[in-house]
Each structure stands twice: as structure tokens, then as C-alpha cells.
């Protein structure tokens, strides 16, 4: 199994790679020998991720792009195709959130959240599937959803709707592309100590102690703990895991 966790230079693309879970995915992938393609809207944060994995000696590519724009995603696809001609795994991690009851939610804000949380998954899957099908030994897609795709949460109508769509799309893509050797899975993280959540806590906008108390483990996850599961699903070690939504929430949803 340990050999199957190794990527041996195969290219893996991570969206939202500049911070949080995306950055942690890049670090785990580099440790396992993947060529890491980092995609995000801010070059500075992508370069920081690249700096963090520089010591591993793996091949890297930083691409600044807005994954809510199909033309931007097409440009990323072209760059990957030109360098490798295939893609071993696509990790759709980019996302955002906004708290508001639906009666107070502006339509532009709804569209913005759905665009980054759901439309980006559509664009990336659509444009990268030919490269995934061309990957030696088969390709994989891992979509980052949320436990709020399966349980309700106050004041998150757009986020919950979009992440629920990610789970439905994951299952549908698994049906269509399993015969082509492309595995498609999703993860549903629970409360995670990403830089965004830490910043919210510092500003008094969230209570990390309360979030931790909701879990059976009585603590929040570190981004690396979510990344470990994502990278496992992207690897050949998960060769018969397909169409699944893996909950990583410290036991929050079992209570």
C-alpha cells in the first residue's frame, strides 16, 4: 500500500492552493513525490506554498487563475497539457462562504458563492477530464464539499446549496467516467482551523471552542488532517473508492 501512495512525479492539480486545506494538500502531495500544480487567484500566496514545498525537490507549477471563469480554467488546462500531456489527479478545493439568512442575502452574493463553490468544480471537471482519462493507470477527481452539504447550518443558504450540489455532481461524474478509468470522490470536512477561521476567531466572529465542542473528539481539525484524506483518495491506494462522500468531521455528524 505504501507504494500506491507514491505519485512518482505524476502531476496533481490543486485549486485554492495558496492557503488552508489547499496549501496542506500541496505539502502532502510533495512529500509523496507528486508534481504539484498550484492554482489560485493570488500569486503571492501560491509562491508561499511553493516555498514551503521547495525542499522536497518535486516539480512545481504556479498558475494564477480565477476558477469561476471558464476561460481562466482553459488556460490552466492548456499549460498542464503542454508540460505533461495528462493529469493524475484534480483536487477541487477552492471555496468561499458568506453568512446571511436567505431573506437578507443579496443575489450577487448568492451568485458569487455558488460560482466558486460549485461552478468551479464544473469548469475544472469539464476541461480536465480529457487529461485525466489520459493518465497512466487512471486519473482521479477529489471534490472538497462540507458537512454542511448533508446537514443544515444557520445562515449559510448559498454555501449549503452549492456544497450539496458538489456531492450530487460527484456521484453523477462517478457514473459517467468510472468506465473511463477516472475515479471521482468528495470529502466533507467538519470544523477546521484554517487561516480564515483563525482570523474570524481573532475578530470575535466565531468561537472555536464552541465549534470544537460540537465534535465527538472535542477539537477542530488541522488542515493537514483533511489533506491526508484528500490525497489518499487521489492516490492509487484508493483504487476501488469511487463515488463516495467521505466525512472528516471528528464525529460531529454522528451525535
KEMAR-418104 format. One record per residue (C-alpha): residue number from 1; z, x, y. Coordinates in steps of 0.001 Angstrom, whole numbers, always signed. Layout:
! KEMAR-418104
num|c3|c1|c2
NUM|Z|X|Y
...
END
This chain:
! KEMAR-418104
num|c3|c1|c2
1|+0|+0|+0
2|+779|+2799|+2455
3|-2804|+3989|+2241
4|-4027|+481|+3009
5|-2029|+511|+6234
6|-4003|+3512|+7471
7|-7059|+2905|+9642
8|-8674|+6345|+9178
9|-10364|+6332|+12567
10|-11694|+2773|+12367
11|-11948|+1101|+15803
12|-9493|-1668|+16684
13|-9623|-3561|+19979
14|-6537|-4938|+21745
15|-6724|-7262|+24749
16|-3839|-7272|+27194
17|-3279|-3670|+26144
18|-1588|-2445|+29295
19|+1903|-3774|+28723
20|+4309|-5564|+26395
21|+3159|-6554|+22915
22|-376|-5317|+23562
23|+838|-1860|+24520
24|+3114|-1790|+21481
25|+161|-2727|+19247
26|-1794|+226|+20604
27|+1092|+2567|+19842
28|+1445|+1315|+16259
29|-2310|+1468|+15710
30|-2424|+5048|+16971
31|+397|+6029|+14607
32|-1695|+4612|+11761
33|-4817|+6503|+12763
34|-6965|+3818|+14373
35|-9422|+4481|+17156
36|-7849|+2316|+19843
37|-9921|+259|+22285
38|-7667|-878|+25128
39|-8817|-3812|+27253
40|-7092|-5232|+30306
41|-7539|-6165|+33945
42|-5644|-3211|+35431
43|-6863|+327|+34838
44|-3514|+1853|+35815
45|-1610|+94|+33027
46|-4344|+862|+30485
47|-4138|+4540|+31388
48|-383|+4406|+30890
49|-907|+3037|+27377
50|-3471|+5756|+26756
51|-966|+8372|+27932
52|+1669|+7028|+25542
53|-602|+7481|+22515
54|-2283|+10705|+23605
55|-71|+12823|+21356
56|-1394|+11151|+18216
57|-4847|+12649|+18715
58|-6689|+9418|+17969
59|-9898|+8438|+19726
60|-9376|+6009|+22597
61|-11440|+3877|+24944
62|-10078|+2136|+28063
63|-12135|-763|+29358
64|-11184|-2742|+32443
65|-12276|-6340|+31990
66|-11224|-9921|+32609
67|-11348|-11585|+29201
68|-11565|-15025|+30817
69|-15107|-14058|+31869
70|-17746|-14088|+29149
71|-19872|-11500|+30941
72|-16940|-9078|+31051
73|-16314|-9545|+27328
74|-20014|-8972|+26635
75|-19773|-5666|+28494
76|-16830|-4609|+26343
77|-18755|-5620|+23215
78|-21704|-3506|+24281
79|-19510|-452|+24876
80|-17887|-756|+21438
81|-21238|-1314|+19739
82|-22714|+1748|+21436
83|-19889|+4025|+20288
84|-19080|+2740|+16796
85|-21578|+65|+15795
86|-18804|-2038|+14265
87|-15210|-3170|+14841
88|-12483|-3082|+12199
89|-10121|-5500|+13935
90|-9845|-7613|+17067
91|-6359|-8349|+18385
92|-6494|-11212|+20884
93|-3266|-10597|+22733
94|-3994|-11312|+26406
95|-1994|-14232|+27734
96|-70|-15745|+30612
97|+2346|-18572|+31302
98|+3489|-20863|+34088
99|+6463|-23208|+34188
100|+5950|-26695|+35634
101|+6097|-30254|+34422
102|+2646|-31699|+33927
103|+3009|-34127|+36854
104|+3630|-31154|+39156
105|+1061|-28818|+37604
106|-1983|-28063|+39731
107|-5312|-28442|+37962
108|-6322|-24914|+38958
109|-3155|-23547|+37361
110|-3820|-25528|+34168
111|-7332|-24116|+34017
112|-6094|-20586|+34668
113|-3544|-20658|+31836
114|-5943|-22251|+29348
115|-8610|-19717|+30313
116|-6537|-16652|+29489
117|-4623|-18102|+26535
118|-7464|-19942|+24764
119|-10890|-19381|+26309
120|-10475|-15605|+25995
121|-9990|-15994|+22249
122|-13223|-17990|+22064
123|-15188|-15418|+24063
124|-13870|-12451|+22105
125|-14339|-14061|+18702
126|-17843|-15271|+19542
127|-19057|-11923|+20861
128|-17309|-9559|+18456
129|-17934|-11371|+15179
130|-21221|-9527|+14510
131|-19386|-6198|+14864
132|-16501|-7430|+12693
133|-18897|-8544|+9971
134|-20454|-5077|+10068
135|-17117|-3278|+9497
136|-16954|-1319|+6209
137|-14615|-3184|+3874
138|-14497|-6211|+6150
139|-13055|-6982|+9567
140|-10052|-8902|+10851
141|-9035|-11015|+13830
142|-5388|-11457|+14778
143|-4641|-14009|+17490
144|-1355|-13910|+19379
145|-143|-17504|+19674
146|+3519|-18526|+20108
147|+6255|-20576|+18513
148|+5523|-22973|+21363
149|+2262|-23745|+19621
150|+4318|-25574|+16991
151|+7451|-26728|+18855
152|+7784|-28236|+22304
153|+9269|-26304|+25199
154|+10254|-27623|+28618
155|+7807|-27250|+31494
156|+5060|-25440|+29599
157|+2304|-28049|+29057
158|-658|-25725|+29627
159|+814|-22863|+27603
160|+1825|-25068|+24669
161|-1558|-26807|+24629
162|-3503|-23546|+24796
163|-1458|-21814|+22119
164|-1759|-24867|+19874
165|-5498|-24540|+20340
166|-5297|-20896|+19281
167|-3729|-21922|+15963
168|-6365|-24597|+15348
169|-9163|-22161|+16222
170|-7636|-19545|+13936
171|-7780|-21909|+10958
172|-11320|-23019|+11797
173|-12642|-19464|+12157
174|-10998|-18563|+8865
175|-13006|-21285|+7141
176|-16298|-20231|+8710
177|-16024|-16450|+8465
178|-13955|-15734|+5381
179|-17178|-15749|+3310
180|-18497|-13017|+5615
181|-15516|-10771|+4901
182|-13720|-11420|+8182
183|-10071|-12395|+7840
184|-8580|-14466|+10677
185|-4844|-14918|+11217
186|-2408|-15685|+14011
187|+1145|-14743|+14852
188|+3693|-16969|+16565
189|+6246|-14774|+18309
190|+9581|-16066|+19466
191|+11645|-14688|+22361
192|+10551|-11109|+23009
193|+11843|-8580|+25530
194|+8535|-7825|+27180
195|+8464|-6285|+30671
196|+7603|-9732|+32058
197|+10712|-11297|+30520
198|+12878|-8399|+31690
199|+11517|-8874|+35219
200|+12256|-12603|+35065
201|+15812|-11837|+33964
202|+16336|-9366|+36800
203|+15233|-12036|+39284
204|+17509|-14634|+37710
205|+14572|-16720|+36487
206|+15547|-16578|+32820
207|+18689|-15965|+30783
208|+18006|-13502|+27972
209|+21436|-14179|+26486
210|+20586|-17863|+26113
211|+17203|-17020|+24603
212|+18860|-14706|+22096
213|+21382|-17393|+21170
214|+18548|-19714|+20084
215|+17640|-17414|+17190
216|+19388|-17068|+13854
217|+19529|-13296|+14377
218|+21161|-13836|+17793
219|+18932|-11335|+19529
220|+15497|-11135|+21094
221|+12664|-9145|+19566
222|+11424|-5861|+20909
223|+7637|-5786|+21456
224|+7285|-3232|+18640
225|+8704|-5722|+16139
226|+5932|-8183|+16942
227|+3321|-5419|+16977
228|+4292|-4255|+13490
229|+3371|-7642|+12029
230|+172|-7923|+14055
231|-1036|-4506|+12936
232|-147|-5264|+9316
233|-2356|-8369|+9487
234|-5155|-6279|+10991
235|-4929|-3715|+8180
236|-6299|-3719|+4649
237|-2718|-4098|+3399
238|-3082|-7790|+4305
239|-6394|-8146|+2480
240|-5559|-11573|+987
241|-3778|-13043|+4034
242|-6223|-15440|+5651
243|-5987|-18473|+7912
244|-2240|-18066|+8339
245|+72|-18518|+11320
246|+2915|-16058|+10829
247|+6084|-16975|+12697
248|+8049|-13978|+14047
249|+10985|-15574|+15811
250|+14232|-14218|+14373
251|+14846|-17584|+12745
252|+14641|-19763|+15847
253|+12482|-22460|+14310
254|+14431|-22761|+11038
255|+17520|-24186|+12704
END
